[in-house]
Amino acid sequence: MGSRDAADLRTLADDIRKLLDEPITIAADRSAKDDERWAGPNAERIRGELAGRKVKLGVMADAIDKAAANRKDTGGGPNKPS
């Protein structure tokens, strides 16, 4: 049970890391023509907020990875006594 839980947690961590990839790509506006680019102070603020939130999500995902490693090492699930 512990290795299954650990695998699920690692999958969750990977999903969390990827959560803002698409919005960041959209905000970067790399494929838009110069006259259609998203620009201005609000655009820069939003890009900055997205980058900051991506960092926070990365920290959370790292913590989940550590929990997965502990779960795999102990072999216990949430209902197993330690």
C-alpha positions, 0 to 999 in steps of 0.5 A, a space after each residue: 500500500 505504501 508504494 502505491 500511495 507514494 506513486 500517487 503522491 509523486 503524480 500529484 506533485 508532478 501535476 502541481 508543478 505543471 499547473 501554471 505552465 499553460 497560463 504562463 505560456 499564454 501570458 508570455 504571448 510568444 506566438 503573438 505578433 508584435 502589435 498583438 502582444 499583451 503589454 503594459 503594467 498590468 501584463 507585467 504584474 500578472 506575469 510576475 504573479 504567475 512566476 511567484 505562484 509557480 515558485 510556491 507550487 514548486 515548493 509545495 510539490 517538493 514537500 509532497 515528493 518528500 512525503 512520498 519518499 517517507 511513505 515509500 520508506 515506511 511502507 505505511 499508509 494513512 491507516 497503518 500504525 507506525 
